[in-house]
Amino acid sequence: MSQDQSPASTCEPASAFHPSAIESVRVLRERFPEAPFLTLGQTVLWDEPTKAAFCCILDALDGDSRMVAAVHDTDYFAKLPDPSALPPGTDAPFVLLPHNDGDTRALWSAAGEISALLGAETVPTRAYLTQHGVAFDRVAKRYPGGERALLNEETAAWGWRALVHTGSHPLIAAEVQLAQVLETLKEQVAWAFEQSYQIAPQMRAQKDVGAQILSWIDEFASAGQKNATLSDLYRWLTPKLWCLARGGGGCNLETSTSMELFRFNRETCSRPRFGIVDAFLKPKTRRIARDCYNEAVAGSGIYTLDGFGEGAVPFDVVIPGRGRGTLRLHEGSVWIQTETPIEICSSCDCHDVHQLADLLEGEFGPDVALVGKAVSLISMLSAEFIFVFHEKASSYTDRTQKLNTCLREHNIALPLKPMLRLRYSSWDALSSVEAELSPPPHLAQAFDQPTISARDFSARWKAVCTSEDAVIDKLKALQSPRDLMGFLSKRDSSWNEKIELYAQSRERFVASRTAVQVLGREIDELKLRVRELKARIPQLEREKGEDFRARVQPVRERISDIREAQAARLTTVDENGKPRKLSKDERAQQARVEVQEEEELSRLKDELAWLAKDRARFDEAIHEALREARKARGEGRAKVEQKLSIERSEEMKAARETVRALQYEAELARLRRVRDAFMAASGLRYTNLRPTSWWFPLLSPDAKWFQALSHSAQARIEEL
């Protein structure tokens, strides 16, 4: 670690600071008088140097306390998982990208983010917009370029840019060569300050902070340090930016990097920071420690250890030139899950940090680092340092506390220092600044004025956040397009004419649509009538057949029987089958039978004639059904033509298009208003707690803003 030799600033009385800060420092110095304070940040161009406010507190309360500001350079540098999301024609090793919910949705920026004045990485995601009443899919259908363009253009965080590595392989932040990233870094810094000076144009003339930082970058780059890295630059800039934020003087500040802090070899492995590693290596506690870790991260979205492979422990090995990977000890083998996994040995195991250090140094040399994953990292360094975190920083600490509690419950000792949380009131402290601001559009809308004094901004920002929350709730509650347009007209009078046009067009459209719907119902009724008639014909034919069999067929069969009997009587035979003549009596009997049969035949024929007339009703019903079906089909075709004529009419098409276009315009306006309100409220609340350090000298060269921030900063101790 290196020592900053900046001159100390004039101490302020302890009474100038917030009681919680005074008490927290007093308690920590009593409990851990020798422990240095530690800050760990991936970039010096964001909020880490704002912790110089804590230096002011220490100067007043305990000027001998050590403070270490380390560059966290053992993570992978920012990279997009999908290279197709990079801008077309990208061939530079690093590019500058915004963060949106489209092409850069999966972007996680490490070591290369920056926020212009009033900017923040607050991304209004599709899920958030939909949850708050925006008909996202409806907007996407008409938006130029479709869904992808809508996400890219309408959901980008305002005033935020990230440096992104474009290479095909992951790159550890500590290995980013300054020469490769320098021009894009300077472009990023220049962009951030250009945006910032548009908000406070008068401040450039007072003190061009952007030019100062760019000149420092050039100074370091031109010094010609061989193989200088981005991490080297950040470390060199650290005391300068802390001093810049503070407005002069410095801290009892040392600088370092996480590669240096976590360097793991035979000489360093006995340091207390590696004590927790032993719990995951020793055979007696290995299973307990792994179970505790898995219980701690369960339900958080963080991988349990089996997600990294069998035998994984919550520590990564960083090998210079070869990458970073999870350490695994499985069935006697030791593996490092780098991009190409490395098996160090197949018939060995490590039962403590000394054996592990001997193995790693023997294989890779003394410069490897052993870094805890997000949940275990804090516990490593808290064995020797008191971490200083901003509120809202490090979202994993509750999981770290859960892990530590579980280990202690199993009698695994963890002598850790607590963390110190700093809570700023950045925007309240702005009341001490004399400056005029021209906020970006979403904030100008929220404050309802294009320019605002720093004092008024400070006085109103909380109420504005509450008001913007209410706007989001109101917009979510608006269900009808007419109500939505009415809401929009309160801020934009052009919607009054649009509302009238919408009402007229919708009236015409509804009238035409009603006529179309009526015709549609009539067409459906006619189709149903045709189906019913067509179904009736087979039924009538079945009834006709049943009637024939019930009434006509028996009569015809009786006539046939009589004819057969008459034919049989034409020739009489004796018992031997020979013809014989009938006797007088037989002839008389036969004559009587024939008379009776003729009478019956006459009656049966009359009955058949009557039945034929009676059964004609079946044919008439069938013909009538066919005629009605043809008629219904004809009427249906005519109504279809009439319906199509209305639907295709220029009047209805124009009315429909006007209605849909205005609905789209209103829904897009809702999306933008919800987005802007979200970015205003969330961005202000977030940056109130985590402000970018160089905003202070930019807006307040006299350091009054930073002084007010330091005086109002609250602190609390968070046990681990």
C-alpha positions in Angstrom: 0.0 0.0 0.0 1.2 3.5 -0.8 0.9 6.6 1.3 -0.6 9.8 0.1 1.5 12.8 1.0 -1.1 15.5 0.4 -1.1 18.2 3.1 -3.8 17.8 5.7 -6.6 20.3 5.7 -7.5 22.5 8.6 -9.4 20.5 11.2 -12.9 21.5 12.0 -14.4 21.1 15.4 -16.0 17.7 16.2 -19.2 19.5 17.0 -19.6 20.4 13.4 -20.5 16.8 12.5 -23.6 14.7 12.9 -23.9 13.1 16.3 -24.3 9.6 14.8 -21.0 10.0 12.9 -19.2 11.2 16.1 -20.6 8.4 18.2 -19.8 5.7 15.5 -16.2 6.8 15.2 -15.8 6.9 19.0 -17.2 3.4 19.5 -15.1 2.0 16.7 -11.9 3.6 18.0 -12.6 2.2 21.4 -13.2 -1.3 20.2 -10.7 -1.5 17.4 -8.1 1.3 18.0 -5.6 0.0 15.5 -7.9 -1.2 12.7 -7.6 0.9 9.5 -10.7 2.0 7.6 -11.1 0.6 4.1 -12.9 1.7 1.0 -13.1 -0.6 -2.0 -14.3 0.7 -5.4 -14.1 -0.4 -9.0 -13.7 3.1 -10.4 -12.5 6.4 -8.9 -14.8 8.4 -11.3 -18.0 7.7 -9.4 -18.8 7.9 -5.6 -15.8 6.4 -3.9 -13.9 9.7 -3.5 -17.0 11.1 -1.8 -15.9 9.1 1.2 -13.4 12.0 1.7 -16.3 13.3 3.8 -15.4 10.6 6.3 -11.8 11.9 6.2 -13.1 15.2 7.4 -14.8 13.4 10.3 -11.7 11.5 11.1 -9.6 14.7 11.0 -11.8 16.2 13.6 -12.1 13.2 15.9 -9.0 11.0 15.4 -6.4 12.4 13.1 -4.1 9.4 13.5 -6.6 6.9 12.0 -5.4 5.1 8.9 -7.6 5.0 5.8 -7.0 2.7 2.8 -8.7 3.5 -0.5 -8.3 0.4 -2.7 -9.2 -0.1 -6.4 -11.3 -3.2 -6.7 -9.7 -4.7 -9.8 -10.1 -8.4 -9.4 -13.5 -8.6 -11.1 -14.0 -9.1 -14.8 -14.2 -5.8 -16.8 -17.6 -5.0 -18.2 -18.6 -7.0 -21.3 -21.8 -7.7 -23.1 -22.8 -11.4 -23.1 -24.2 -11.0 -26.7 -21.6 -9.4 -29.1 -24.4 -8.8 -31.6 -25.6 -6.0 -29.3 -22.5 -4.0 -29.9 -22.8 -1.1 -32.3 -22.3 -2.1 -36.0 -18.7 -1.9 -37.2 -17.2 -2.0 -33.7 -13.5 -2.9 -34.0 -12.0 -1.0 -31.0 -11.1 -3.0 -28.0 -13.4 -0.8 -25.8 -16.5 1.1 -26.5 -18.8 3.6 -24.6 -22.3 2.3 -24.1 -25.5 3.4 -22.4 -27.5 1.1 -20.2 -31.0 0.3 -21.3 -33.5 -2.6 -21.2 -32.7 -3.6 -24.8 -29.4 -4.4 -26.3 -27.5 -3.6 -23.1 -30.0 -5.2 -20.7 -27.4 -7.7 -19.4 -24.7 -5.1 -19.0 -23.0 -5.1 -15.6 -20.4 -2.4 -15.5 -17.3 -3.0 -13.5 -14.5 -0.5 -13.3 -15.7 1.8 -16.1 -18.9 3.7 -15.3 -19.5 7.4 -15.1 -22.5 9.6 -14.4 -22.9 13.2 -15.6 -24.3 15.7 -13.1 -27.8 14.6 -12.0 -27.3 11.3 -14.0 -27.8 7.8 -12.6 -27.9 4.2 -13.7 -31.7 4.0 -13.2 -33.1 1.9 -16.1 -36.9 2.0 -16.5 -37.3 -1.7 -17.5 -40.0 -3.1 -19.6 -41.2 -5.0 -16.5 -41.4 -1.8 -14.5 -43.3 0.1 -17.2 -45.7 -2.8 -17.7 -46.3 -3.1 -14.0 -47.1 0.6 -13.8 -49.8 0.6 -16.5 -47.9 1.0 -19.8 -49.3 -1.1 -22.6 -45.8 -1.9 -23.8 -46.7 -4.5 -26.5 -49.3 -2.1 -28.0 -46.7 0.7 -28.3 -44.1 -1.7 -29.7 -46.3 -2.7 -32.6 -46.3 0.9 -34.0 -43.0 2.2 -32.8 -40.6 2.8 -35.6 -38.2 -0.1 -35.6 -40.4 -2.2 -33.4 -39.7 -3.6 -29.9 -36.0 -3.6 -30.1 -35.8 0.1 -31.1 -38.4 1.0 -28.4 -36.3 -0.7 -25.7 -33.0 0.8 -26.9 -34.3 4.3 -27.4 -36.8 4.8 -24.7 -35.4 2.9 -21.7 -31.9 4.2 -21.5 -30.7 5.6 -18.1 -30.1 9.3 -18.5 -26.6 10.7 -18.0 -24.8 7.4 -17.6 -22.2 5.6 -19.7 -20.0 2.5 -19.3 -16.7 1.5 -20.8 -17.2 -2.0 -22.3 -14.7 -4.5 -23.4 -15.5 -5.8 -26.9 -13.1 -8.8 -27.0 -14.3 -12.4 -27.2 -12.7 -13.5 -24.0 -13.3 -12.1 -20.5 -10.7 -9.7 -19.1 -9.8 -9.1 -15.5 -10.0 -5.4 -14.6 -6.4 -5.4 -13.3 -5.2 -6.5 -16.7 -6.8 -3.7 -18.8 -3.9 -2.0 -20.5 -4.2 1.7 -20.2 -2.9 2.2 -23.7 -5.8 0.2 -25.1 -8.5 1.9 -23.1 -7.1 5.5 -22.8 -8.8 7.2 -25.7 -12.2 5.7 -24.9 -11.8 6.6 -21.3 -11.0 10.2 -22.2 -14.0 10.2 -24.5 -16.1 9.0 -21.6 -14.9 11.7 -19.2 -15.3 14.4 -21.8 -18.8 13.2 -22.5 -19.7 13.3 -18.8 -18.4 16.8 -18.3 -20.0 18.1 -21.5 -23.3 16.8 -20.3 -22.7 18.3 -16.9 -21.8 21.8 -18.2 -25.0 21.9 -20.2 -26.7 21.7 -16.8 -24.5 24.2 -15.1 -22.9 26.2 -18.0 -21.6 29.0 -15.8 -19.5 26.7 -13.7 -17.0 25.9 -16.4 -15.6 29.4 -16.3 -15.1 29.2 -12.6 -13.3 25.9 -12.4 -13.1 23.5 -15.3 -13.0 20.3 -13.3 -13.4 18.2 -16.4 -10.3 19.7 -17.9 -8.4 19.1 -14.7 -9.3 15.4 -14.6 -8.4 15.0 -18.2 -5.1 16.7 -17.7 -4.3 14.3 -14.8 -5.1 11.3 -17.1 -2.8 12.7 -19.8 -0.1 13.4 -17.2 -0.1 9.8 -16.0 -0.4 8.4 -19.5 2.5 10.5 -20.7 4.8 9.5 -17.8 5.6 6.4 -19.9 5.1 3.8 -17.1 5.7 0.5 -18.9 2.7 -1.7 -19.1 0.6 0.7 -17.1 -3.0 -0.5 -16.5 -6.3 1.2 -15.9 -6.0 0.1 -12.3 -2.7 1.8 -12.0 -4.3 5.1 -13.3 -7.2 4.8 -10.9 -4.8 4.2 -8.0 -2.7 7.2 -8.9 -5.9 9.4 -9.3 -7.4 8.3 -6.0 -5.7 10.8 -3.7 -6.1 13.6 -6.2 -9.8 13.0 -6.6 -10.3 12.7 -2.9 -8.5 16.0 -2.4 -10.5 17.5 -5.3 -13.8 16.5 -3.8 -12.8 17.8 -0.4 -11.7 21.1 -1.8 -8.1 20.9 -0.6 -6.0 19.0 1.8 -6.0 15.3 2.0 -6.5 12.4 4.4 -4.1 10.1 6.2 -4.8 8.0 3.0 -3.1 4.9 1.7 -3.9 3.4 -1.6 -4.1 -0.2 -2.7 -5.8 -2.6 -5.1 -7.8 -5.8 -4.5 -5.1 -7.7 -6.4 -2.7 -6.5 -3.8 -5.0 -7.0 -0.8 -5.9 -10.5 -1.8 -2.5 -11.6 -3.0 -2.2 -15.2 -1.8 1.1 -17.0 -1.4 3.3 -18.7 1.2 4.1 -15.4 2.7 0.6 -13.8 2.9 -1.6 -16.9 3.6 -1.3 -16.5 7.3 -2.9 -13.0 7.3 -6.3 -12.9 9.2 -8.1 -12.0 5.9 -7.7 -15.6 4.8 -8.9 -17.1 8.0 -12.4 -17.7 6.8 -10.9 -19.7 3.9 -9.7 -22.3 6.3 -13.3 -23.1 7.4 -14.0 -24.2 3.8 -10.7 -26.2 3.5 -10.4 -28.1 6.8 -11.9 -31.5 6.7 -13.8 -31.1 10.0 -15.6 -27.9 8.9 -15.6 -28.1 5.1 -19.1 -29.6 4.8 -20.5 -27.3 7.5 -19.1 -24.2 5.9 -20.4 -25.1 2.5 -23.9 -25.8 3.9 -23.8 -22.5 5.7 -22.9 -20.7 2.5 -25.7 -22.4 0.5 -28.2 -21.6 3.2 -27.1 -18.0 3.3 -27.6 -17.4 -0.5 -30.8 -19.5 -0.8 -33.6 -17.6 -2.5 -31.3 -14.6 -3.3 -30.6 -15.4 -7.0 -27.0 -16.0 -6.1 -25.7 -19.4 -7.2 -25.3 -22.0 -4.5 -21.9 -23.7 -4.6 -23.0 -26.6 -6.6 -23.8 -24.1 -9.4 -20.0 -23.7 -9.8 -19.2 -27.4 -9.9 -18.6 -30.2 -7.5 -16.4 -29.3 -4.5 -16.7 -25.6 -5.2 -15.9 -23.1 -2.4 -16.9 -19.4 -2.3 -13.5 -18.1 -3.4 -12.0 -17.4 -6.8 -8.4 -17.7 -7.8 -7.2 -14.8 -10.0 -4.2 -15.9 -12.1 -2.3 -13.1 -13.9 -2.7 -13.6 -17.6 -5.0 -16.6 -17.3 -8.2 -15.2 -15.8 -10.3 -15.9 -12.7 -12.1 -19.0 -11.7 -13.9 -20.7 -8.7 -11.7 -22.9 -6.6 -12.9 -26.5 -6.4 -11.7 -29.4 -4.3 -13.3 -32.6 -5.3 -12.3 -36.2 -4.7 -8.7 -35.4 -4.1 -8.4 -33.0 -7.1 -7.9 -29.3 -7.1 -9.5 -27.3 -9.9 -9.8 -23.7 -10.9 -12.8 -23.0 -13.1 -11.3 -20.4 -15.4 -12.6 -20.0 -18.9 -10.6 -23.1 -19.7 -10.7 -25.1 -16.4 -7.3 -25.8 -14.8 -6.7 -29.1 -12.9 -3.7 -28.4 -10.6 -3.4 -32.0 -9.3 -5.5 -35.1 -9.4 -4.2 -36.9 -6.3 -4.1 -34.2 -3.7 -6.2 -32.1 -1.4 -5.7 -29.0 0.6 -6.6 -29.1 4.3 -5.7 -25.5 5.2 -4.6 -22.2 3.6 -0.9 -23.1 4.0 -1.2 -26.2 1.8 -3.3 -24.2 -0.7 -0.8 -21.4 -0.8 2.0 -23.8 -1.4 0.1 -25.5 -4.2 -0.9 -22.3 -5.9 2.4 -20.6 -5.6 4.2 -23.7 -6.8 1.9 -23.8 -9.9 1.5 -20.1 -10.8 4.0 -18.1 -8.8 3.5 -15.6 -5.9 1.2 -13.1 -7.6 -2.1 -15.0 -7.7 -5.0 -13.6 -5.7 -7.6 -15.5 -3.7 -10.8 -13.4 -3.7 -14.1 -14.2 -1.9 -17.2 -14.2 -3.9 -19.7 -11.4 -3.2 -21.0 -12.9 0.0 -17.6 -14.0 1.5 -15.4 -11.1 0.3 -16.5 -8.7 3.0 -15.8 -11.3 5.7 -12.3 -11.7 4.4 -11.2 -8.1 4.7 -13.3 -7.4 7.8 -10.9 -9.6 9.7 -8.4 -6.7 9.4 -10.2 -3.6 8.2 -13.3 -1.6 9.0 -15.2 -1.4 5.7 -16.7 2.0 4.9 -19.7 1.7 2.8 -22.3 4.1 1.4 -26.0 3.4 2.1 -27.3 1.3 -0.8 -23.8 0.0 -1.6 -23.1 -3.8 -1.4 -26.5 -5.4 -1.5 -25.2 -8.8 -0.3 -24.3 -7.8 3.3 -27.4 -9.4 4.8 -26.3 -12.7 3.2 -22.8 -12.2 4.5 -24.3 -11.7 8.0 -26.4 -14.9 7.6 -23.3 -16.9 6.5 -21.3 -15.6 9.5 -24.0 -16.3 12.0 -24.3 -19.9 10.7 -20.6 -20.4 11.0 -20.5 -19.1 14.5 -23.4 -21.3 15.5 -21.2 -24.2 14.5 -18.3 -22.9 16.7 -16.3 -21.6 13.8 -14.6 -18.5 15.1 -14.8 -15.3 13.0 -13.2 -12.3 14.7 -14.5 -9.7 12.4 -14.7 -5.9 12.5 -18.1 -4.3 11.9 -18.8 -2.2 8.8 -19.5 1.6 8.9 -22.3 2.8 6.8 -22.4 6.5 5.7 -25.7 8.1 4.8 -25.5 11.4 2.9 -28.0 14.1 2.4 -26.4 15.3 -0.8 -29.4 17.3 -2.2 -30.2 18.8 1.2 -26.6 20.0 1.4 -26.9 21.7 -2.0 -28.7 24.6 -0.2 -25.3 26.1 0.5 -24.5 26.4 -3.2 -25.0 29.6 -5.3 -25.6 28.2 -8.8 -28.3 28.1 -11.5 -29.2 24.7 -13.0 -30.7 23.7 -16.3 -31.9 20.2 -15.5 -32.2 17.5 -18.1 -35.8 17.1 -19.6 -37.1 14.5 -17.1 -36.0 16.7 -14.1 -37.1 20.0 -15.7 -40.5 18.3 -16.1 -40.5 17.0 -12.6 -39.6 20.5 -11.1 -41.9 22.1 -13.7 -39.4 24.7 -14.7 -36.5 24.7 -17.3 -34.1 26.4 -14.9 -33.8 26.3 -11.1 -31.4 27.6 -8.5 -29.4 25.1 -6.5 -31.2 26.4 -3.3 -34.6 25.8 -4.8 -33.6 22.4 -6.1 -32.4 21.5 -2.6 -35.6 22.7 -1.0 -37.9 20.9 -3.3 -36.3 17.7 -4.4 -38.0 15.5 -1.8 -41.5 16.9 -2.6 -40.7 16.4 -6.3 -39.9 12.8 -5.7 -43.2 12.3 -3.9 -45.0 14.1 -6.6 -43.5 12.0 -9.3 -44.4 8.8 -7.3 -48.0 10.1 -7.4 -47.8 10.7 -11.1 -46.8 7.1 -11.7 -49.7 5.9 -9.5 -52.1 8.1 -11.3 -51.0 7.0 -14.7 -51.3 3.4 -13.7 -54.9 4.0 -12.6 -55.9 5.5 -16.0 -57.6 2.8 -18.0 -59.3 4.5 -20.9 -57.5 6.4 -23.7 -59.8 9.4 -23.2 -58.9 9.6 -19.5 -55.2 9.2 -20.4 -55.4 12.0 -22.9 -57.2 14.2 -20.4 -54.3 13.7 -18.0 -51.8 14.5 -20.7 -53.7 17.7 -21.7 -53.0 19.2 -18.2 -49.4 19.6 -19.2 -49.6 19.8 -22.9 -52.5 21.9 -24.3 -52.1 20.4 -27.8 -53.9 17.3 -26.4 -57.1 19.4 -26.2 -57.4 19.4 -30.0 -56.4 15.7 -30.1 -59.0 14.8 -27.6 -61.7 16.5 -29.8 -60.3 14.8 -32.9 -60.2 11.5 -31.0 -63.8 11.9 -29.9 -65.0 12.7 -33.4 -63.1 9.9 -35.1 -64.1 7.4 -32.4 -67.7 8.4 -32.8 -67.5 7.8 -36.6 -65.6 4.7 -36.1 -67.9 3.4 -33.4 -70.9 4.2 -35.5 -69.4 2.3 -38.5 -68.2 -0.5 -36.2 -71.7 -0.7 -34.7 -73.2 -1.1 -38.1 -70.5 -3.7 -39.0 -71.3 -5.5 -35.8 -75.0 -5.5 -36.4 -74.4 -6.8 -39.9 -72.0 -9.4 -38.5 -74.7 -10.6 -36.1 -77.2 -10.7 -38.9 -74.8 -12.6 -41.1 -74.2 -15.1 -38.3 -77.9 -15.5 -37.8 -78.4 -16.2 -41.5 -75.5 -18.7 -41.5 -77.2 -20.4 -38.5 -80.5 -20.4 -40.4 -78.9 -22.0 -43.4 -77.3 -24.7 -41.2 -80.6 -25.3 -39.5 -82.5 -25.6 -42.8 -79.9 -27.9 -44.3 -80.1 -30.0 -41.2 -83.9 -30.0 -41.5 -84.0 -31.6 -45.0 -82.5 -35.0 -44.0 -84.9 -35.0 -41.0 -87.9 -34.4 -43.3 -86.7 -37.2 -45.7 -86.4 -39.5 -42.7 -89.9 -38.6 -41.6 -91.2 -39.2 -45.1 -89.6 -42.7 -45.2 -90.9 -43.5 -41.8 -94.4 -42.4 -42.8 -94.2 -44.5 -46.0 -93.3 -47.6 -44.0 -96.0 -46.9 -41.5 -98.9 -46.1 -43.8 -98.3 -46.7 -47.5 -96.3 -49.9 -47.4 -99.0 -51.9 -45.5 -101.7 -50.9 -48.0 -99.5 -51.9 -50.9 -98.7 -55.2 -49.3 -102.4 -55.9 -48.8 -103.2 -55.2 -52.4 -100.4 -57.5 -53.4 -101.7 -60.2 -51.2 -105.2 -59.9 -52.8 -103.8 -60.1 -56.3 -101.8 -63.2 -55.4 -104.9 -64.8 -54.0 -106.9 -64.0 -57.1 -104.2 -65.4 -59.3 -104.1 -68.6 -57.3 -107.8 -69.2 -57.9 -107.7 -69.1 -61.7 -106.6 -72.8 -61.8 -108.2 -75.4 -59.4 -106.7 -78.8 -59.0 -107.6 -82.0 -57.1 -105.7 -83.9 -54.5 -103.5 -85.3 -57.2 -102.7 -81.9 -58.7 -104.9 -82.4 -61.7 -107.2 -79.7 -63.0 -110.8 -80.0 -61.9 -114.0 -78.1 -62.4 -115.6 -76.2 -59.5 -118.9 -77.2 -58.2 -121.8 -74.8 -58.3 -121.5 -74.0 -54.7 -117.8 -73.4 -55.1 -118.3 -71.1 -58.0 -120.9 -69.2 -55.9 -118.5 -68.9 -53.0 -115.7 -67.8 -55.2 -117.9 -65.1 -56.8 -118.8 -63.8 -53.3 -115.0 -63.7 -52.4 -114.2 -61.9 -55.6 -116.8 -59.3 -55.0 -115.5 -58.7 -51.5 -111.9 -58.5 -52.8 -112.8 -56.0 -55.5 -114.6 -53.9 -52.9 -111.5 -54.0 -50.7 -109.1 -53.3 -53.6 -111.2 -50.2 -54.5 -111.1 -49.0 -50.9 -107.3 -49.6 -50.7 -106.7 -47.7 -54.0 -108.7 -44.8 -52.7 -106.6 -44.9 -49.5 -103.4 -44.9 -51.6 -104.6 -41.9 -53.5 -105.5 -40.1 -50.3 -102.1 -41.0 -48.8 -100.3 -39.7 -51.9 -102.0 -36.3 -51.5 -101.4 -36.3 -47.8 -97.7 -37.2 -48.1 -97.1 -34.3 -50.6 -96.6 -32.2 -47.5 -93.2 -33.8 -47.0 -92.0 -32.8 -50.5 -93.4 -29.4 -50.1 -91.6 -29.0 -46.7 -88.3 -30.2 -48.3 -88.7 -27.8 -51.2 -89.6 -25.0 -48.9 -86.5 -25.7 -46.8 -84.3 -25.7 -49.9 -85.9 -22.4 -51.1 -85.4 -20.8 -47.6 -81.8 -21.9 -47.5 -81.1 -20.4 -50.9 -82.8 -17.2 -49.9 -80.8 -17.0 -46.6 -77.5 -17.6 -48.4 -78.4 -14.9 -50.8 -79.2 -12.4 -48.0 -76.0 -13.4 -46.3 -73.9 -12.7 -49.3 -75.5 -9.4 -49.7 -74.9 -8.5 -46.1 -71.3 -9.6 -46.3 -70.8 -7.3 -49.3 -72.5 -4.5 -47.3 -70.3 -5.2 -44.3 -67.1 -5.2 -46.4 -68.2 -2.0 -48.1 -68.4 -0.3 -44.7 -65.1 -1.8 -43.4 -63.3 -0.8 -46.6 -64.7 2.6 -46.8 -62.3 5.5 -46.7 -64.3 7.1 -43.9 -64.0 4.1 -41.6 -60.3 3.5 -42.5 -59.5 7.1 -41.8 -61.5 7.1 -38.5 -59.9 3.8 -37.4 -56.4 5.0 -38.2 -56.9 8.3 -36.4 -58.2 6.5 -33.3 -55.4 4.0 -33.3 -52.7 6.6 -34.0 -54.0 8.8 -31.1 -54.2 5.8 -28.8 -50.6 4.9 -29.7 -49.4 8.5 -29.2 -51.1 8.7 -25.8 -49.7 5.3 -24.7 -46.2 6.3 -25.9 -46.7 9.6 -23.9 -47.7 7.5 -20.9 -44.6 5.4 -21.3 -42.4 8.4 -21.5 -44.1 10.1 -18.5 -43.8 7.0 -16.3 -40.2 6.6 -17.5 -39.3 10.2 -16.7 -41.1 10.2 -13.3 -39.2 6.9 -12.4 -35.8 8.3 -13.5 -36.5 11.6 -11.6 -37.7 10.1 -8.3 -35.4 7.0 -8.3 -32.4 8.9 -9.7 -32.6 11.7 -7.1 -33.1 9.3 -4.2 -30.2 7.1 -5.4 -27.8 10.0 -6.1 -28.7 11.6 -2.8 -27.1 8.6 -1.1 -24.4 7.9 -3.7 -23.3 11.1 -5.4 -20.4 11.2 -7.9 -17.5 12.9 -6.1 -16.5 15.4 -8.8 -20.0 16.9 -8.9 -19.1 18.8 -5.7 -16.1 20.8 -7.1 -18.0 21.3 -10.4 -21.0 23.0 -8.8 -19.2 24.3 -5.7 -15.6 25.3 -6.3 -15.6 26.9 -2.8 -16.2 23.4 -1.3 -19.3 24.7 0.6 -21.4 21.9 -0.8 -19.0 19.2 0.2 -18.5 20.8 3.6 -22.3 20.8 4.2 -22.4 17.1 3.0 -19.6 16.2 5.5 -21.3 18.0 8.4 -24.7 16.3 7.7 -23.4 12.8 6.9 -24.9 10.2 9.3 -23.1 7.0 10.2 -24.1 3.7 11.7 -22.3 0.6 12.7 -23.3 -2.6 11.0 -22.1 -5.8 12.7 -20.9 -8.7 10.7 
